[in-house]
Amino acid sequence: MGYSQAQKAESRQRVLENASRQIRENGIEALGVAECMRSAGLTHGAFYGHFSSRDALILEALEHAVSQSEKRMASIASGAAKRGETPLQAIAEAFLNERHVKNPGNGCALCALAGEARHANPDVREQLTDYVRKLASRIAQAISSDSKDAGLGIVATIVGAITLARGVDDDKLAKSILSESLALVMSRDSSPVG
């Protein structure tokens, strides 16, 4: 008995979710097809029924991770006023917290992969570059700036802070990195609350 298109789409979605989590947790090069398929409840042999190659899986998994991040940021920014926050505050606090540091598999792909992107293939770099631009644009909107470049410094601060907080072996230092980076980002916020 064959699989229906709906079952195949559901299986593919599970593979993408697992692969996107795995590349954010362990890096692009660490993604193993067999483990990814097993984590999705599928056999290694089923892989080519969904993807043409490991590189194709990586690109789609990264696209999935970026799409998740974009949706999450849009929701966070649009709901800020209901929570008594400015859009920048909501975005910055969503990024610059211990939960994000300790859970890269469900966090921002850019924060997880920026350090290794320079070694990645051009398609991966292109996707991350596009995401940098989109995130900078969203942050520029949050600080009411007409220039996307206004958000680039904030993106760099956030990504750098998460990267450093994940890289140090001192929890107190990691917390300081997050809190000082949050304060630095918030110094750019001139939006009224709510």
Disulfide bonds with the S-S distance in Angstrom:
none
